[in-house]
Amino acid sequence: MRLVQKIVVALIAAVLIGQPACALSRVKDLVNIEGVRDNALIGYGLVVGLNGSGDSLKNAPFTQQSIQTMLERMGVNTRGTTMQTRNTAAVMVTAKLSSFAANGTAVDVAVSAMGDAKSLQGGTLLVTTLFGADGQIYALAQGPVSTGGFSAQGDAGSVTRGVPTSGRVPNGAIVEREIGFDLAS
């Protein structure tokens, strides 16, 4: 039995010696640095361009308020008018900010419907500020939403696969503020 163990150890050593050190493991996989961690970001935004599958404004009044506020910032007065759009959905946007992410780094974001939208498929997330737990803005998110689910219906029935009311925007956020880190201290 000792001989078999020695042979196995010798074979493993031979394989390891033949491999470059960088192929074996990365430093970040081997160590944890105290005080260094990912940071959660969150924001509220609108997804537009939905094909009638967005929020009904009667059941989700915050969506109508958000649309009106956004349009007013762009110089369009919609107060006192009746809106009948089902092409917009209010969403929560979340992301993880790496502790070493520099300004301008792209980060993936997750988008989830808040109101009664049926699907976010085909929608585009409008510019959304992402806040850290300290209330500061750390990133801005925007872009087309990719959903992993779908919903279809016809006269005979309907089918839903996955979750069509949540999705991702790959590289959809740009870091605006770095998280300070001083290794020497």
N, C-alpha and C positions, 0 to 999 in steps of 0.2 A: 504494500500500500504506500509506503514511503517513496518508493521508486516512481510510482504513478504521479504522486504529488509533485515530485521534483521535475518530472518531465513536463507536466502542465505548467508549472511556474516558469520553466525554461522557455516553453513555447510562447507564453504570454509576454515574457521579457523580450524575446526576439521580435515579436510583433510590435511592441511598444518602442523599442529602439529604432526600428525601421520607419516609424512614423515621425513627421515633424511635430514639434511641441504644440504648434497652434492648432493642429488637427485634433488633438486630444481633448482639450477643454478651453473655455474662455475664462478669464479672471472673473467676470461678472457672474458666471455660473458657480464659482467656487467660494466667493466671499460676499458678505453683507457689510456695508459700511454704515455704521451707526448714524442715524439721522437722515439717511438717504432713502427716499421712497417715492413712488408715483403719487400724484395728487389728483383728486377727483375734481372735475369741472362740470358745471351745469348751466343751462341757459333755457330761455323760453323763446320760441320763434314760430314762424308761419311756413307751411309748405303750400306752394301754389301750383297750378297746372294740373290739378286732379280732374279726371273726367267724370264729374258729377258724384264722386265718392268721398267728398270732403265733409266737413261739419255742417249740420243743419243749424242755422243761426238762431233758431228758436230754442233749441236744446243746449247750445253752447254759446251763450251771450258774450263770453270773454273773447271768442273768435271775432265776432263783429266789432267789439271795442278795439281789438288789436288791428284789424283791417283799417278802421277809421283813423286810428292814431298814426299808423304807417302812412296812409294816404295824405293826411294833414301835414306830416313832416315833408312830404313831397309837393306840397302846395295845392292839393286837391281837397276841397271842402265837401264832406259827405254827411255832415250833421243834419239830422232831420229827414234824411232820405231813407227809404226802405231798401235794404239790400237783400238780394235773392240769389246769392252765390252758393254753390255746393262744390266749388272748385278749390277751396282753401281749407286747410286744417291747422288748428293750433297744436303745437308739439313741444315736448321737452327734449332737449338736446344734451347729451352727456359725452364726456371724453375723459381719458386718462392722460395727464401731463407727466411725462418722464422728468425725473429730477435734473437731468442734464440736457433737456431740450433747449436749444438756442432760439433767439428771435428768428422768425422766418421758417422755422421747422414746420412741416406738414404733419397733422395728427388726424387719425380716423375718428369719426364721431358716430354715435348711435342716435337715432331719431325715433321717438315714440309718440303716437297720437294721444291727445288728452281728451278730446271731445268724442262725438259719436261718428267720426269718420269711418267709412267702411274699408278704405284702402289708401295707402300712400304711394301706390304704384304709379310711376310716370311723373311724380311730383318733383319740384325743386325747392330746396330749403333756401329761404331768403336770409340775408346777412343776420346772424345771431351772435350776440356777445356771450362768451362763456366765462363764468365767474368761478373763483376759487372759494374755499370756505371762509376766507378773510374778507370777502366782498369785493375784491379787486378783479378787474378784467385781465384775463390771461391769454385769451385767444378769440378769434373771430371765425365763425363757421358759415359755410355757404356751399351749395352745389346740388347736383341731381341725387335723389334718394334711390338707393338700390334696395328693393325688398326681397325677402327670401320666401314670401308666400304669395298666394293669389286667391281670388274669390271669383266664381263664375256662377251665373244663374240663367235659367231659361224657364219655359212654360212647365216643364215636368219636374223641376227641382233646382237645387243649388248645391255647390260643392266649394269647400274652402280647404286649402292646403297651406300649412305653415301659418305664419302670422303676418297678414298683409298690412297691419296697422303699425308695424315697426320696421325699421330698416337702417341702413348705414350710408354714410357718405365717406368713401375711402379718400384719405388725404384731404378731408373736407374742412379742416380748421387750420389756420395759420397762427402760430404762437406769436403773441404781441409783447409778452413780458416773461422774462426768464425768472426762474426760481433761484434766488441767491444761494450759493454754496461755497464755503471757504474751507478747503481741506486742512489747511494749516492750523485753524483754530479748533 
